[in-house]
Every structure is written in structure tokens, then in C-alpha cells.
Amino acid sequence: MIKELTCIECPKGCSMKVDVENCRAVKVAGNNCPKGVKYAEQTIAKPQRILTSSVLSEGLALKLVPVRTDKPIPKARLAEAMDEVKRLRVKKPVVAGEVVVERFLGLEVNLIATRDAEIR
């Protein structure tokens, strides 16, 4: 089976055709760099994404604190992750890179702030 993918590993956004057999990428065409092959193989076998979002704050200068996961999470769990983000509140000052939630969703992934948020 041939699956069409757009690579997101670099700004080129290569359109690739991936020959898939037994849930594995056996041939990749259309990539302009080696990152495309790795992306296609990983996307077919075990799709994962970095989650980027914002968390509501209480008592801070920013109403929304931008956050992201420090590692990719399974793509199948993105909706669950967004539901969890909606429930969160940042109530103390944070600096960019600081962990907001350790072991987010029970995974070996942290949710980190991507911008400083100080008290009003």
C-alpha cells in the first residue's frame, strides 16, 4: 500500500510516497533529506508529536502560559492531552523551560513552560 505523507521535520515540507507493508515503511520516495526517511518510518510504525498549547494562569501577568511537551507523545493521545491541558492552572511564577507538570499523562514526558510568567 502506498501512503502519502508531508514531512514536518524541516521547513521544506517534502511530499513523500511511502510504500507500507505489515505496518512498516519499506520504501520512501520524495524526501529531499535523510530526515524524511526517519520521519516516514516513525510515522508509520509509531506516530508521535510534540504537543504545543497554553495553560490558563491565576494571578500572573500572562493570562495564558505557553507550554509544550519536552518529548513527543503518542499521536493517539493528543485529544486526551488537550483535555488535561484544559484542566490545568499555573498559579506560581514560571520561567521558560521550567516543568509545569512532571510525567504528563503518566508518560516519560514533562509539560514545560515556553515563556516566563511573572506575578502581576
N, C-alpha and C positions, 0 to 999 in steps of 0.2 A: 504494500500500500504506500502511496506517495502522500506525504503531508507537507503543506506549505506553511512556513514559519517566517516571521520577520525577526531578525536578530536584534536584541536590545543591549548587547554588550559594549557597543561603541556608537558614536553618532552617525555612522554610515547607514544603519538600519537595513542591512542586506536582506533581500528577499531570497529565501532558500527553499529548495525542494529536498525533502528528507525521505529516503526510502526506509520504511519501517517494517521490520519482521520480528515477530514474537516480542513486541513491546521494546525493541531496541533499534536504534538508528544504525543502519548498516552502510549507508552511503549519503553524503551530504554534498549538495551542489548549490552554487550561487553565493557562497560566502567569499568575502574579499580579504579575510584574515583568518588566522588559526582559531581565534576566539569563537567564530561561528560554529565550527565543528563541535567544540566543547559545549557551547550553549545548546545546540541541537540535541546532542547526546543526553545532556542533563534534563532538558525539557521533555524529551520523550520518555525517559526512564523514571524520573522523579522531579516533576515540576516544582520549583520553589521561587519565591520572590521576596525582596526586601519590602516590608510594609512601611509606608510613609504616611503620616497623618498628623492630627493635632489633638491635644487633650485640653479640656476646659480647666481653667485655673480659678482659685479663690484667693482674693487678697493680693494678687500680684499685678504688676504693671501691664503684663500681657493678658488678654482675656483667653487666648488660646496659645498653648505652648507647643511648638512644632516638635514632633518626635519621629523616630524610626527604629526599626529593629537593627541590632548590630550584626545580625547574620540573616540569611534568608530563612523563611518559614515555608512549610508545605503550602502550595497554592490552594489546595483543597480546604485549608483552614483560614483563608483570608477573611471570609464573612464572619466567622467566629471571632477572629482577632478584632475586626472592626466593632463588633458588638461589645467586646471587652473594653476597647478604647473609649466608647461612648459612656461607659460607666465610671471611668477613671476621673479623678480630680487631682490636680497638682496644688498643694496647699503650702508649700515652702519654696523659698528661692532655689533655683537650679542654674547650673552653668552648662554650656554646650558640652556634650559628651557624658554628662552625669547620668547614671542609671536611674530611671523613673520607676521601672518595675523589673525586678530580677526574675529570671526563669519565666518569662512571659508565656502564658498558656501551658505552663509546666514543661516547656521545651528548654533546650540549652541555648536560649536566646534571651537577650535583655532588650527592653524598650528604653531607649536613651533620648534625652533632650537634644535638639539640634540648634538651640539658641538659648542664650542666657535669659532668665526671667527673674526679675528682682521684685521686692516688695514695693508697693505704690508709694 
